[in-house]
Amino acid sequence: MIRHPLAWCVWGIAGLCAAFIDRNPLLQVLLVLVVINVGLPHRRNPAMRHWKIGLALAVVPILFSAALSRFGRHVIFTLPGIPIVGGAWSWEAVAYGASTGVALLLTVAVFATLQANVRSADLVALLPRSLYRTGTVFALSLAFAPKTIASFQALLEARRLRGQRAGWRSAPGLVVPLLLTMLEQALQYGESLDARGYGSRRRSHYRPLGWSLFDGFVIGASLTSLILDLVLSPQPYNPYLDLAPSLPSAASLLSILLLATPALRGTPRMDHATNRA
Amino acid sequence: MPLIALEGVRYRYPEADGPALDGITTAVEPGQVILLRGPSGSGKSTLLRCLNGLVPHSTGGDFAGRVTVCGLDTRVHLPRELGARIGFVFQHPDAQFVLEDVEAELAFGLENLGLDRGVMRKRIEETIDQVGINALRHRRIATLSGGERQRVAIAAALAMHPAALVLDEPTSQLDPQAAEDVLQVVLRLVADLGMTTVIAEHRVERIAPFVDRIWTIDAGRLQDQAPREAVAKGGARPPVVDLALRAGWSPIPLGLRDARVRAQSLAAAIPDNPPADGAGTVIARLDRLGYSYPSARAVEDVSLTLRRGQVTALMGRNGSGKTTLLRLIGGTLRPQRGRLHSEGRVAYVPQDADALLFAATVRDELRGQPEDVIAPFQAWLPRYPRDLSAGERQQLAIAVVAGQADLLLLDEPTRGLDPVVKKALTSFLRLRAASGAAMLIATHDVEWAARTANRVLLMADGEVYADGPPRTVLSDSLVFATQINKLLGRGWLLPEEVPI
């Protein structure tokens, strides 16, 4: 079992790099399977519900690319001369959008796995006092992903209550109130950190973070994966040139497979806080 | 030497026209308990935030004068340096929680002080015992009820061993029992530790007997008075004080204990039966309505009718299903079981009114509303809605959503409202009821419900277990009785109706 949050963080960074660098569909599918495997033991954790958001996000670039791109030889169908979406819809455009969509899905999935396994307390505790401002921003960002979703839902509901449009088309009208709500919450949260002495002196640790041999193993595997990704030239995928992806190299496959290391001992973090109010 | 001293404090928010605090000079001696009261938007929160330096360090603006805490000048020392001396409990505990579970949250402030692990452990254990949250120590904060969260917030501040505790309306979101629990914790700290406490609180009846001074703030100006002198002059005060003033009792009792002796002299009359209720036509009918969340059932087997002309108060402890029931009737949730039929326009105003306000000015928010809805807001029309106080925003949200509805569903509409605004809200709702609208209002405010509603529903565990006129439902209840009912019994609810 991974004990130290730093091990999860290194795994997360390596996972995100792989998600954005490796655009070969075969590698992407493999990476999705790896992340599913790592996340599977934590599937009951509420954070893992963010996968659904990742799936929704993944569809957006596919639709945009398919509807707006008029390139590609493998035509799916042709729409008559409708402005913007009229013309030939191609498999190349779908594949290009899917490549971006899977990268987005993987980003959300990696963050969901991190959120399920790493307590923000431990991450804040990792930061030295000299990074007080960074720590504040970091703590804010950790707390704000779920709060932003809740605020967005509250604003959508509020529009509905006022008899206004509440679908996706109303999203631009929600941007300013959402930003204001988030800003207000961020200020309150920052004030709370200040009022409780955050950054006033060198922090001590109530629950010292422990290391296990497996933590070192995960960090080593993740760093190797990261180096392989960064050092080896990525295998680009351009469906407009060739719809069929090339076979990935052994090193690329290895860099992805190394990210499966946490799944070797995937017992979820002990959680004694399951009682409901 | 005073623990807290304010000398000529004057403060104006950035871009505000007038000062939020206007020449405040006062002091708090060690061990004193101060009750801070004042109308919505009068500057209560601003004053409290001066005490730990959040004003002006976090807010900016023009600050003049001097605030010293334990001899430290807040202009020189940052809020994080004052954190160990002033424990601050925010109005919304969720805004102050940094971590996920209770014990880590308690340790957070201590870690910031750089204390040894052994010292931290000792302080946490002591604080847990003082605040009575041992059963919660391993819980995730997200799973706690409102009252539990507030107690954890107090414990987190207390664990730092501050010289003074500052609480900004700590019970505003709590049901009567949870509010009682939280205030009991505060009063126990005062009694056991001699903790200097400054508390802004609208439910003054619970705390008034225990305070040394009352600070009354209005338009940024502060009056520092002895409790009896302050309550005699008006503002938020316990109902027994209203009764005492009518009866001419002297000295004025501040709590039930003092009032009981004098109350024996009051005539043993029994109030008249309330007028027959429910003469209007049915506007909504609920038939065995049910709804469950994945983790728990929220509403179970609720059958009732709502009629035009009724103002119905929906009461119950936090988490009893009140909000879910309102959302089901308001159409933001779909019933999983049972049937619901409603007529006319239904409007639901949620607890968090801020989400309802999007526009750049109050004028824009009210665009398209009839003149009588706009009239009360004339003074605010050019203002940015989110710059209004919590109580003012609540009023505006009710106006923009519920202005012309036939069935108004209001969730905690009196949260953060001062007595004058509450009275205005009562008048507004009664006027709407008289014109044929129906109201269903989830509230924890027993005194306001007794004054405003002509029907009360009590909920627990998703079920409605009591339904009737306020005099029947709110009488002789341990939790939901008004202060006058606790004093006199016999069906009396409000000070103004008791024959003297």
Interface residues (C-beta under 8 A of the other chain):
Chain A: R119 S120 A121 V124 A125 A139 A143 S151 A154 L155 E157 A158 R159 R160 L161 R162 G173 V176 P177 L180 T181 E184 Q185 L187 Q188 Y189 G190 E191 S192 L193 D194 A195 R196 G197 Y198 G199 S200 R201 R202 R203 S204 H205 Y206 R207 P208 H272 A273 T274 N275 R276 A277
Chain B: R49 N52 L54 H57 S58 L78 P79 R80 E81 G83 A84 I86 F88 F90 H92 A95 Q96 F97 V98 L99 E100 D101 E103 A104 A107 F108 G109 L110 E111 N112 L113 G114 L115 D116 R117 M120 R121 I124 H138 R139 R140 T143 L144 S145 E148 A156 A157 M160 S295 A296 G319 G330 T332 A347 Y348 V349 P350 D352 D354 A355 L356 L357 F358 R386 V400 V401
